[in-house]
Amino acid sequence: LDVEIIPFEFSAPTRQVYYAVKSVAAGAAEMYAMDKVEQLIYCDVDSLFLNDPSLMLLDRRKKLGVRPVDIKNIGLAWDEPLDAFWKTVYDLLKVPEENIFPVIATVDYVKLRAYFNACLLTVKPEYGLLQQWSANFLRLADLPVWDEFFAKDKQYRIFLHQAILNGTLLAELNEDEFEIYSIHVNFPLYSYPKHPHKPEWINELVTCRLDLLENDNCWKNWLPMREPLRSWLLNQYEDIEEDTSAPIQI
């Protein structure tokens, strides 16, 4: 399939935070893409491309393509006062107040201070946004300032990588430089039953995510798929399940 595997060095933060390697891999991927491509789509390994991704191409005015988060989680509602966690993020990353704008969470439909999903990002490598995210993550993840938030709610530990990404983006870009994709990009399949703007068939999507489907063994029945996608996806998923059920050799 003409896939190239790119190794990179990684030293985990001493504080346990989730998705550290994902943040560092982003910078490595973008550095590799420099001078090779004009645009790079960085996405989670459980992303599924169902249609031509040319819809995701950025025009000359845009520097980043992204989707808002699915649900609020540690995000901040637009009408809420700035809390201690996000003030810390904004202060450490020097986010100008005028760069913060409202977005709508895609599933629970809450109006939030700009808060974006880290599962898929389209960038122009020349601007170094993913490398800046990686550098900021490595610089900030071990700071003791996060400990009080980690102790209060484990969601802060899980989504620190995403908070640092958002602080990085808002420090570097203004609203006009963001391309906010439609629901057809980075659609969370697990949320299909409750999604307020779901398509009639997932065949209409450009990209989607398979995460959390393993928590619902009935998804093969309720997820609306037309042929030939249905048969293909079921067969592929069964192959993945067989591969991951094999014992790990150490």
KETI-258708 format. One line per field, with one value per atom (N, C-alpha, C): residue number from 1; x negated, y, z negated; atom name. Coordinates in steps of 0.05 Angstrom, whole numbers, plus 32768, in hexadecimal, padded with zeros to 4 digits. Layout:
<drenkes>
num	NUM,... .
east	X,... .
north	Y,... .
up	Z,... .
atomo	CA,... .
</drenkes>
This chain:
<drenkes>
num	1,1,1,2,2,2,3,3,3,4,4,4,5,5,5,6,6,6,7,7,7,8,8,8,9,9,9,10,10,10,11,11,11,12,12,12,13,13,13,14,14,14,15,15,15,16,16,16,17,17,17,18,18,18,19,19,19,20,20,20,21,21,21,22,22,22,23,23,23,24,24,24,25,25,25,26,26,26,27,27,27,28,28,28,29,29,29,30,30,30,31,31,31,32,32,32,33,33,33,34,34,34,35,35,35,36,36,36,37,37,37,38,38,38,39,39,39,40,40,40,41,41,41,42,42,42,43,43,43,44,44,44,45,45,45,46,46,46,47,47,47,48,48,48,49,49,49,50,50,50,51,51,51,52,52,52,53,53,53,54,54,54,55,55,55,56,56,56,57,57,57,58,58,58,59,59,59,60,60,60,61,61,61,62,62,62,63,63,63,64,64,64,65,65,65,66,66,66,67,67,67,68,68,68,69,69,69,70,70,70,71,71,71,72,72,72,73,73,73,74,74,74,75,75,75,76,76,76,77,77,77,78,78,78,79,79,79,80,80,80,81,81,81,82,82,82,83,83,83,84,84,84,85,85,85,86,86,86,87,87,87,88,88,88,89,89,89,90,90,90,91,91,91,92,92,92,93,93,93,94,94,94,95,95,95,96,96,96,97,97,97,98,98,98,99,99,99,100,100,100,101,101,101,102,102,102,103,103,103,104,104,104,105,105,105,106,106,106,107,107,107,108,108,108,109,109,109,110,110,110,111,111,111,112,112,112,113,113,113,114,114,114,115,115,115,116,116,116,117,117,117,118,118,118,119,119,119,120,120,120,121,121,121,122,122,122,123,123,123,124,124,124,125,125,125,126,126,126,127,127,127,128,128,128,129,129,129,130,130,130,131,131,131,132,132,132,133,133,133,134,134,134,135,135,135,136,136,136,137,137,137,138,138,138,139,139,139,140,140,140,141,141,141,142,142,142,143,143,143,144,144,144,145,145,145,146,146,146,147,147,147,148,148,148,149,149,149,150,150,150,151,151,151,152,152,152,153,153,153,154,154,154,155,155,155,156,156,156,157,157,157,158,158,158,159,159,159,160,160,160,161,161,161,162,162,162,163,163,163,164,164,164,165,165,165,166,166,166,167,167,167,168,168,168,169,169,169,170,170,170,171,171,171,172,172,172,173,173,173,174,174,174,175,175,175,176,176,176,177,177,177,178,178,178,179,179,179,180,180,180,181,181,181,182,182,182,183,183,183,184,184,184,185,185,185,186,186,186,187,187,187,188,188,188,189,189,189,190,190,190,191,191,191,192,192,192,193,193,193,194,194,194,195,195,195,196,196,196,197,197,197,198,198,198,199,199,199,200,200,200,201,201,201,202,202,202,203,203,203,204,204,204,205,205,205,206,206,206,207,207,207,208,208,208,209,209,209,210,210,210,211,211,211,212,212,212,213,213,213,214,214,214,215,215,215,216,216,216,217,217,217,218,218,218,219,219,219,220,220,220,221,221,221,222,222,222,223,223,223,224,224,224,225,225,225,226,226,226,227,227,227,228,228,228,229,229,229,230,230,230,231,231,231,232,232,232,233,233,233,234,234,234,235,235,235,236,236,236,237,237,237,238,238,238,239,239,239,240,240,240,241,241,241,242,242,242,243,243,243,244,244,244,245,245,245,246,246,246,247,247,247,248,248,248,249,249,249,250,250,250 .
east	7FF0,8000,7FEF,7FD5,7FC3,7FC3,7FC2,7FC1,7FA4,7F9C,7F81,7F82,7F73,7F72,7F5B,7F61,7F4C,7F47,7F30,7F29,7F22,7F25,7F1D,7F17,7F07,7EFF,7F15,7F19,7F2E,7F26,7F26,7F22,7F3B,7F48,7F61,7F5D,7F71,7F70,7F6F,7F63,7F62,7F7E,7F8E,7FAA,7FBB,7FCB,7FDB,7FF1,7FEF,8003,8009,8021,802A,8023,801F,801A,8001,7FEE,7FD5,7FC7,7FC6,7FB9,7FC7,7FE1,7FF0,7FE8,7FE4,7FDC,7FC0,7FAE,7F93,7F91,7FA1,7FA2,7FAB,7FBD,7FC7,7FB1,7FA0,7F89,7F76,7F71,7F5F,7F6B,7F85,7F92,7F90,7F95,7F94,7F78,7F65,7F49,7F41,7F4A,7F44,7F51,7F69,7F78,7F6E,7F5E,7F54,7F46,7F4D,7F41,7F48,7F5A,7F63,7F7F,7F90,7FAC,7FB5,7FCA,7FD4,7FE7,7FF6,8009,8006,800A,8008,8021,802D,8043,8037,8039,802F,8047,804A,8062,805C,806E,806C,806C,8060,805F,807A,808E,80A8,80BA,80AD,80BC,80C2,80D9,80E1,80E9,80DC,80E2,80F5,810D,8122,8126,811D,8120,8107,8106,80F0,80EB,80D3,80CE,80C8,80CC,80C6,80D8,80EF,80FF,80EF,80DB,80CC,80B4,80B0,809A,809F,808A,808B,8086,8095,808E,8078,806F,8057,805A,8073,8077,8076,8079,807B,8061,805B,8043,8049,8062,8068,8085,8089,80A4,80A9,80C1,80C5,80E3,80EA,8106,8107,811C,8120,8121,811E,8120,813C,813F,8159,816B,8160,816F,815E,816A,815E,8146,8149,8133,8127,810C,80FF,8101,8110,8113,8123,8123,8130,8146,815E,8175,816F,8179,8173,817C,8192,819C,8192,8180,8174,815B,8156,813D,8125,810E,80F5,80EE,80EA,80E4,80C5,80BD,80A0,8091,809C,808E,8088,809D,8099,8089,808B,807A,805D,8057,803C,8032,8043,803C,8037,804A,8047,802E,8029,8012,7FF8,7FF5,7FDC,7FD7,7FEC,7FE8,7FEC,7FF1,7FF3,8009,8021,8037,8044,8045,8053,8071,807E,809A,80AA,80A0,80AF,80AE,809D,809B,80AF,80BD,80CF,80EB,80F7,8111,8123,813D,814E,8150,8153,8158,816F,817B,8190,8186,8187,8180,8192,8187,8195,81AB,81A9,81BC,81CF,81C5,81D7,81E0,81D5,81DE,81DD,81C8,81C3,81B1,81B7,81A7,818F,8177,815E,814B,8139,8121,8112,8106,80F9,80EA,80F4,80E9,80EC,80D5,80D4,80CC,80D5,80CF,80B3,80A4,8088,8086,809C,809C,8096,809A,8094,808F,8078,8070,8064,806C,805F,804E,8035,8022,8012,8007,7FF3,7FD8,7FC8,7FAF,7F9D,7F9E,7F8D,7F92,7FA9,7FAF,7FA7,7FA0,7F95,7FA8,7FC2,7FD5,7FD3,7FD0,7FCE,7FB3,7F9E,7F84,7F85,7F95,7F98,7FA8,7FBD,7FCD,7FBB,7FAB,7F99,7F85,7F79,7F66,7F73,7F8B,7F99,7FA1,7FAA,7FB1,7F99,7F83,7F6B,7F62,7F66,7F5D,7F70,7F89,7F9D,7FA8,7FA8,7FB6,7FAC,7F93,7F88,7F8A,7F96,7F97,7FA9,7FA1,7FB2,7FCC,7FCF,7FE7,8000,7FFC,8013,801D,800D,8013,802E,8034,804E,8065,8062,8078,807A,8063,8064,8071,806C,8077,8096,809F,80BB,80CC,80C1,80D0,80BD,80BF,80AC,80AF,80C5,80C9,80B3,80A9,8094,807A,8075,805D,8061,8079,807F,807D,8087,8089,8075,8060,804C,803F,803A,802E,803F,805A,806C,806E,806D,806D,8054,803D,8024,8025,8031,8035,8046,805C,806D,8060,8051,8042,802E,8021,800D,801A,8031,803E,8049,8055,8060,804B,8033,801D,8011,8014,8007,801A,8034,8047,805E,8069,8082,8099,80B2,80C9,80CA,80C2,80C4,80B1,809D,8089,8091,80A7,80B1,80C5,80C4,80D9,80E8,8101,8111,8120,8119,8125,8142,8150,816C,816C,8184,8187,817D,8178,816F,8151,8144,8128,8125,8116,8110,8129,813C,8155,8151,815A,8157,816E,8168,817D,818B,817D,818A,81A1,81A1,81B6,81CD,81CD,81E1,81FE,8206,8223,822B,8219,8221,8216,8209,81FD,8214,8214,822A,822B,8215,8215,8208,820F,8203,820D,81FC,8205,8217,8227,8238,8228,8212,8200,81E4,81D4,81B8,81A8,81B3,81A6,81A1,81B1,81AE,8196,818A,8174,815A,814A,812F,811C,811C,810D,811D,8118,8125,8112,811A,8109,8117,8108,8112,8110,8104,8100,811A,8118,812E,8143,8141,8155,8152,813A,8136,8145,814F,815F,817D,8184,819F,819F,81A4,81A2,81B9,81CC,81E3,81E0,81CA,81C7,81CA,81C3,81C6,81E3,81F5,8212,821E,8215,8222,8214,81FB,81ED,81F6,8202,820E,81F8,81F5,81E0,81EC,81E7,81EF,81D9,81E0,81CD,81C0,81A6,8196,8187,818B,817C,8182,819B,81A3,8193,8193,8185,8167,815C,813F,8137,8146,813F,8142,8157,815A,8144,813C,8125,810B,8106,80EE,80ED,8103,8104,80FF,810A,8106,80E8,80DB,80BE,80AF,80B7,80A9,80AD,80C5,80CB,80BA,80B7,80A7,808A,8080,8064,805E,8070,806C,8071,807E,8083,806C,8058,8041,802F,8021,8010,7FF9,7FF1,7FDB,7FC1,7FAE,7F94,7F81,7F75,7F63,7F46 .
north	7FE8,8000,8019,8016,802D,803D,802E,803B,803C,8052,8056,8059,804A,804C,805E,8073,8087,8085,807C,807B,8097,809B,80B4,80AF,80C0,80BD,80C9,80BB,80C4,80BE,80D2,80CF,80D8,80C6,80CC,80E0,80F1,8103,80F2,80FD,80EE,80ED,8101,8100,80F0,80DF,80CE,80DF,80E3,80F0,80DF,80E1,80D0,80DE,80CD,80D6,80E7,80E3,80F2,80EB,80D1,80C9,80D4,80D6,80E2,80FF,810E,812A,812D,811B,811D,8112,80FD,80F2,8107,8119,812D,813F,8147,8158,8149,812F,811F,811C,8118,8115,812E,8145,815E,8165,815F,8164,8153,813A,8129,8133,813F,8149,8163,8171,818B,8188,819A,819B,8183,8171,815A,815D,8169,816D,8188,8193,81AD,81AB,8194,8190,8174,8172,8158,8154,813C,8134,8121,812A,811A,8110,80F5,80EA,80D1,80CA,80B2,8099,8084,806B,805E,8065,8059,806B,807C,808C,807C,8080,8071,8085,8084,8096,8088,8094,8087,8095,80AE,80BC,80CD,80D8,80E8,80FF,8101,8116,8131,8135,814F,8165,815D,8171,817E,8170,8179,818C,8190,81A1,81BE,81CA,81E6,81FA,820F,8224,8235,8249,8258,8268,826F,827F,826F,8255,8244,8236,8233,8225,820B,8206,81EE,81E6,81CB,81C0,81AE,81B2,81A4,81A2,8191,818E,8196,81A2,81A7,818C,818C,8174,8169,814F,8142,814A,8149,8151,8164,8171,8187,817D,8167,815D,8174,8179,818E,81A9,81AA,81C3,81D7,81F0,8206,8212,8212,821E,823B,8245,8260,8275,8270,8283,827F,826C,8268,827A,8282,8291,827F,828B,827C,826E,8253,8245,8242,8236,8235,8224,820E,81FD,820C,8217,8224,823E,824B,8262,825A,8243,8239,8233,8225,821E,8238,824B,8264,8274,8275,8284,8277,825D,824F,8251,8251,8252,826D,8281,829D,82A0,8296,8298,82B4,82C3,82DD,82D9,82E8,82E6,82E9,82FB,8300,82E9,82D5,82BE,82A8,82AB,8296,829C,8288,828B,8273,8275,825F,8249,8230,821A,8209,81F8,81E7,81CA,81BE,81A2,8191,817E,8171,815E,8152,813F,814A,8156,8161,817D,8189,81A2,81B9,81BA,81D0,81E5,81FE,8214,8217,8213,8213,8229,8230,823E,822C,8236,8226,820E,81F6,81DE,81C8,81BE,81AE,8191,817F,8163,815E,814E,8148,812F,8123,810A,810D,8125,812B,8148,814D,8169,816A,817E,8183,819C,819A,81B1,81B5,81CD,81D3,81D2,81BE,81BB,81D3,81E5,81FD,820E,820C,821D,820F,81F6,81E8,81E6,81E5,81E4,81CB,81B4,819A,8199,81A3,81A4,81B6,81CC,81DD,81D0,81C1,81B1,819D,818F,817B,8188,819E,81AC,81B7,81C2,81CC,81B6,819F,8189,8180,817C,8172,8187,81A0,81B5,81B8,81B2,81B9,81A0,8189,8172,816A,816F,8167,817D,8193,81A8,81A0,81A6,819F,81AE,81C3,81D3,81C2,81AC,819B,8189,8184,8170,8174,818D,8193,818C,818F,8189,816B,815D,8140,8133,813E,8134,8138,814D,8154,8144,813E,8130,8123,8109,80FB,8104,8112,811C,8130,813F,8151,8143,812C,811D,8110,8108,80FC,8110,8128,813B,8152,814F,8164,8168,8152,8155,8166,8163,8172,818F,8194,81AF,81BE,81B1,81BE,81C3,81B0,81B4,81CD,81D0,81E7,8201,8201,8219,8220,820C,8211,821E,8212,821C,8238,823D,8258,826D,8265,8278,827F,826D,8271,827B,8275,827B,828C,829C,82AA,829A,82A1,8292,828D,82A2,82A0,828C,8283,8270,8253,824F,8234,822C,8214,8208,81F4,81FA,81E8,81D6,81BC,81A9,81A3,8199,8190,8176,816C,8152,813B,813F,8129,8122,8132,812D,8127,8111,8109,8103,80F6,80F0,80D9,80DC,80C7,80B2,809B,8088,807E,807D,8073,8084,809E,80B0,80B2,80A1,80A4,80A5,8093,8094,80AF,80BD,80D6,80EF,80EC,8103,8114,812F,813F,8144,8140,8146,812F,8117,8100,80FD,80F2,80EC,80D3,80D0,80B8,809F,809F,8088,8091,8080,8088,8088,807D,807E,809A,80AD,80C9,80D7,80CB,80D8,80D7,80EC,80EC,80DC,80E2,80D2,80CF,80B9,80B4,80A5,80A2,8094,807B,8066,804D,804A,805E,805C,8058,8048,8041,802E,8027,8014,7FF9,7FF3,7FD9,7FD7,7FED,7FED,7FE5,7FE3,7FDC,7FC7,7FAE,7F98,7F98,7FAA,7FAA,7FBF,7FCD,7FE3,7FDA,7FC0,7FB6,7FB5,7FB6,7FB6,7FD2,7FE4,7FFE,8014,800F,8023,8021,8036,8034,8035,801F,801D,8011,801D,8011,7FFF,7FEC,7FDB,7FEC,7FE6,7FD0,7FD6,7FEF,7FF7,7FE4,7FDD,7FCD,7FB3,7FA3,7F8A,7F8E,7FA2,7FA7,7FAE,7FC0,7FC8,7FB1,7FA2,7F8B,7F77,7F72,7F5F,7F6A,7F84,7F90,7F91,7F97,7F99,7F7D,7F69,7F4E,7F46,7F4F,7F49,7F58,7F71,7F80,7F72,7F6A,7F5C,7F43,7F34,7F1C,7F22,7F37,7F3F,7F47,7F57,7F62,7F4E,7F38,7F23,7F10,7F12,7F00,7F08,7EF5,7EFC,7F0D,7F20,7F32,7F25,7F24,7F18,7F2E,7F29,7F3D,7F32 .
up	8000,8000,8000,8005,8007,7FED,7FD7,7FBC,7FB3,7FA8,7F9D,7F7F,7F71,7F54,7F4C,7F3C,7F35,7F17,7F0F,7EF2,7EE8,7ECE,7EC1,7EA4,7E98,7E7C,7E6A,7E53,7E41,7E24,7E13,7DF7,7DE8,7DDA,7DCD,7DB6,7DB2,7D9A,7D81,7D6C,7D52,7D46,7D49,7D40,7D54,7D4A,7D5B,7D69,7D83,7D92,7DAB,7DB4,7DCA,7DE5,7DF9,7E15,7E18,7E07,7E0A,7E24,7E2B,7E43,7E5C,7E5A,7E71,7E76,7E61,7E64,7E70,7E67,7E71,7E8E,7E94,7EAF,7EC3,7EBA,7ECC,7ED6,7EC4,7ECC,7EDE,7ED9,7EE9,7F06,7F07,7F21,7F32,7F24,7F33,7F3C,7F2B,7F32,7F4B,7F4B,7F62,7F7B,7F78,7F90,7F9B,7F8B,7F94,7FAF,7FC2,7FDD,7FEE,7FE3,7FF3,7FFC,7FEB,7FF2,7FEA,7FF7,7FF0,7FD8,7FD6,7FC0,7FB5,7F9B,7F8D,7F7C,7F7F,7F6D,7F58,7F3F,7F28,7F1A,7F18,7F0C,7EFB,7EEA,7ED9,7EEA,7EE0,7EEF,7EF3,7EE3,7EE7,7EF9,7F08,7F1C,7F34,7F40,7F58,7F6D,7F84,7F9A,7FAD,7FB2,7FC1,7FDC,7FDF,7FF8,7FFD,8015,801E,800A,7FFE,7FEA,7FF5,800F,801B,800E,8002,7FF4,7FDD,7FD4,7FBD,7FC4,7FDE,7FE7,7FDD,7FD3,7FC9,7FDF,7FE0,7FF3,7FE9,7FF8,7FF1,7FD8,7FD0,7FB8,7F9E,7FA0,7F89,7F83,7F69,7F60,7F52,7F4A,7F3B,7F41,7F45,7F47,7F2F,7F23,7F09,7F04,7EF1,7EE7,7ECA,7EC0,7EA3,7E95,7E7B,7E6B,7E6D,7E67,7E69,7E51,7E39,7E21,7E10,7DFE,7DEE,7DDE,7DCF,7DBD,7DAD,7DB1,7DA1,7DAF,7DC5,7DD3,7DC2,7DCB,7DBC,7DCD,7DC2,7DD1,7DD6,7DED,7DF6,7DE1,7DD3,7DC0,7DA4,7DA0,7D86,7D82,7D69,7D64,7D68,7D6E,7D71,7D57,7D58,7D40,7D3D,7D26,7D20,7D34,7D3D,7D50,7D6A,7D76,7D90,7D8E,7D77,7D73,7D73,7D66,7D66,7D82,7D92,7DAE,7DBE,7DBC,7DCB,7DC3,7DA9,7D9F,7DA8,7DA5,7DAC,7DCA,7DDA,7DF7,7E03,7DF2,7DFA,7E10,7E0A,7E1C,7E1A,7E30,7E2F,7E2C,7E1B,7E16,7E30,7E42,7E5A,7E6E,7E69,7E7B,7E74,7E5D,7E54,7E5F,7E6B,7E78,7E72,7E76,7E6E,7E84,7E7A,7E8C,7E7F,7E8F,7E85,7E83,7E6B,7E68,7E7A,7E88,7E9E,7E95,7E7D,7E74,7E5F,7E49,7E35,7E3B,7E51,7E5C,7E49,7E38,7E26,7E33,7E2E,7E39,7E26,7E31,7E21,7E29,7E17,7E1F,7E32,7E46,7E5B,7E4F,7E56,7E4B,7E61,7E6B,7E83,7E7D,7E8E,7E8C,7E96,7E87,7E90,7EA1,7EA8,7EB7,7ED5,7EDF,7EFB,7F00,7F0C,7F12,7F2E,7F3E,7F57,7F54,7F5B,7F58,7F71,7F73,7F87,7F78,7F7D,7F6D,7F6C,7F7F,7F7F,7F66,7F5A,7F42,7F28,7F28,7F11,7EF9,7EFE,7EE8,7ED7,7EE4,7ED6,7EC7,7ED2,7EC5,7EAC,7EAE,7E97,7E81,7E89,7E76,7E67,7E76,7E6B,7E57,7E60,7E4E,7E35,7E38,7E21,7E0E,7E19,7E08,7DF7,7E04,7DF6,7DE1,7DE7,7DD4,7DBC,7DC0,7DAC,7D9D,7DA9,7D9D,7D81,7D7B,7D62,7D4C,7D52,7D3E,7D27,7D0E,7CF7,7CF5,7D06,7D05,7D0C,7D1A,7D22,7D0C,7CF8,7CE4,7CD6,7CCF,7CC2,7CD3,7CED,7D00,7D03,7D05,7D08,7CEF,7CD8,7CBF,7CBE,7CCA,7CC9,7CDD,7CF5,7D09,7D1D,7D21,7D33,7D50,7D57,7D72,7D79,7D66,7D6C,7D74,7D68,7D6F,7D8B,7D91,7DAB,7DC2,7DBD,7DD3,7DD1,7DC1,7DC0,7DDC,7DEA,7E05,7E17,7E15,7E26,7E1D,7E03,7DF9,7E02,7E01,7E0A,7E28,7E37,7E54,7E58,7E4A,7E4E,7E46,7E30,7E29,7E3E,7E49,7E5F,7E77,7E7F,7E97,7E93,7E7C,7E77,7E73,7E6B,7E68,7E84,7E97,7EB1,7EC7,7EC4,7EDA,7ED0,7EE3,7EDD,7EEA,7EE4,7EEC,7F0A,7F19,7F37,7F42,7F33,7F3E,7F38,7F2A,7F25,7F3A,7F44,7F54,7F42,7F3C,7F2B,7F3D,7F3D,7F4F,7F48,7F5C,7F57,7F48,7F42,7F34,7F45,7F5E,7F70,7F6B,7F5B,7F55,7F37,7F32,7F16,7F06,7F13,7F05,7EF1,7ED8,7EC4,7EC7,7ED2,7ED8,7EBE,7EA8,7E8F,7E87,7E8F,7E87,7E9B,7EAF,7EC5,7EBA,7EA8,7E9F,7E93,7E86,7E78,7E86,7E9D,7EAA,7EB6,7EB0,7EB9,7ED7,7EE6,7F02,7F12,7F0B,7F18,7F34,7F46,7F61,7F61,7F76,7F78,7F79,7F88,7F8B,7F86,7F7A,7F75,7F8F,7FA4,7FBE,7FC8,7FBC,7FC4,7FB8,7FA4,7F95,7FA5,7FA0,7FAB,7F99,7F80,7F6C,7F53,7F45,7F2B,7F19,7F00,7EEC,7EE2,7EDF,7ED5,7EB7,7EA9,7E8D,7E7D,7E69,7E57,7E62,7E7C,7E87,7E79,7E70,7E63,7E49,7E3F,7E26,7E2C,7E45,7E4C,7E62,7E5A,7E6C,7E81,7E7D,7E8F,7EA5,7EA6,7EBA,7ED6,7EDC,7EF7,7F00,7EED,7EF3,7EF5,7EE4,7EE3,7EF4,7EFC,7F0C,7F29,7F35,7F50,7F65,7F74,7F88,7FA1,7FB8,7FD1,7FDC,7FEC,7FFA,8010,8017,800C,7FF3,7FE8,7FD0,7FB9,7FB5,7F9E,7F9D,7FB2,7FB2,7FAF,7FBC,7FBA,7F9E,7F91,7F76,7F62,7F64,7F52,7F55,7F6D,7F72,7F67,7F6C,7F62,7F44,7F38,7F1B,7F0E,7F1A,7F10,7F12,7F27,7F2A,7F14,7F0E,7EF9,7EDE,7ED8,7EBF,7EBC,7ED2,7ED1,7ECB,7ED8,7ED4,7EB8,7EAC,7E92,7E7C,7E83,7E6E,7E6B,7E7D,7E7B,7E63,7E56,7E40,7E49,7E38,7E3E,7E36,7E48,7E42,7E38,7E21,7E15,7E16 .
atomo	N,CA,C,N,CA,C,N,CA,C,N,CA,C,N,CA,C,N,CA,C,N,CA,C,N,CA,C,N,CA,C,N,CA,C,N,CA,C,N,CA,C,N,CA,C,N,CA,C,N,CA,C,N,CA,C,N,CA,C,N,CA,C,N,CA,C,N,CA,C,N,CA,C,N,CA,C,N,CA,C,N,CA,C,N,CA,C,N,CA,C,N,CA,C,N,CA,C,N,CA,C,N,CA,C,N,CA,C,N,CA,C,N,CA,C,N,CA,C,N,CA,C,N,CA,C,N,CA,C,N,CA,C,N,CA,C,N,CA,C,N,CA,C,N,CA,C,N,CA,C,N,CA,C,N,CA,C,N,CA,C,N,CA,C,N,CA,C,N,CA,C,N,CA,C,N,CA,C,N,CA,C,N,CA,C,N,CA,C,N,CA,C,N,CA,C,N,CA,C,N,CA,C,N,CA,C,N,CA,C,N,CA,C,N,CA,C,N,CA,C,N,CA,C,N,CA,C,N,CA,C,N,CA,C,N,CA,C,N,CA,C,N,CA,C,N,CA,C,N,CA,C,N,CA,C,N,CA,C,N,CA,C,N,CA,C,N,CA,C,N,CA,C,N,CA,C,N,CA,C,N,CA,C,N,CA,C,N,CA,C,N,CA,C,N,CA,C,N,CA,C,N,CA,C,N,CA,C,N,CA,C,N,CA,C,N,CA,C,N,CA,C,N,CA,C,N,CA,C,N,CA,C,N,CA,C,N,CA,C,N,CA,C,N,CA,C,N,CA,C,N,CA,C,N,CA,C,N,CA,C,N,CA,C,N,CA,C,N,CA,C,N,CA,C,N,CA,C,N,CA,C,N,CA,C,N,CA,C,N,CA,C,N,CA,C,N,CA,C,N,CA,C,N,CA,C,N,CA,C,N,CA,C,N,CA,C,N,CA,C,N,CA,C,N,CA,C,N,CA,C,N,CA,C,N,CA,C,N,CA,C,N,CA,C,N,CA,C,N,CA,C,N,CA,C,N,CA,C,N,CA,C,N,CA,C,N,CA,C,N,CA,C,N,CA,C,N,CA,C,N,CA,C,N,CA,C,N,CA,C,N,CA,C,N,CA,C,N,CA,C,N,CA,C,N,CA,C,N,CA,C,N,CA,C,N,CA,C,N,CA,C,N,CA,C,N,CA,C,N,CA,C,N,CA,C,N,CA,C,N,CA,C,N,CA,C,N,CA,C,N,CA,C,N,CA,C,N,CA,C,N,CA,C,N,CA,C,N,CA,C,N,CA,C,N,CA,C,N,CA,C,N,CA,C,N,CA,C,N,CA,C,N,CA,C,N,CA,C,N,CA,C,N,CA,C,N,CA,C,N,CA,C,N,CA,C,N,CA,C,N,CA,C,N,CA,C,N,CA,C,N,CA,C,N,CA,C,N,CA,C,N,CA,C,N,CA,C,N,CA,C,N,CA,C,N,CA,C,N,CA,C,N,CA,C,N,CA,C,N,CA,C,N,CA,C,N,CA,C,N,CA,C,N,CA,C,N,CA,C,N,CA,C,N,CA,C,N,CA,C,N,CA,C,N,CA,C,N,CA,C,N,CA,C,N,CA,C,N,CA,C,N,CA,C,N,CA,C,N,CA,C,N,CA,C,N,CA,C,N,CA,C,N,CA,C,N,CA,C,N,CA,C,N,CA,C,N,CA,C,N,CA,C,N,CA,C,N,CA,C,N,CA,C,N,CA,C,N,CA,C,N,CA,C,N,CA,C,N,CA,C,N,CA,C,N,CA,C,N,CA,C,N,CA,C,N,CA,C,N,CA,C,N,CA,C,N,CA,C,N,CA,C,N,CA,C,N,CA,C,N,CA,C,N,CA,C,N,CA,C,N,CA,C,N,CA,C,N,CA,C,N,CA,C,N,CA,C,N,CA,C,N,CA,C,N,CA,C,N,CA,C,N,CA,C .
</drenkes>
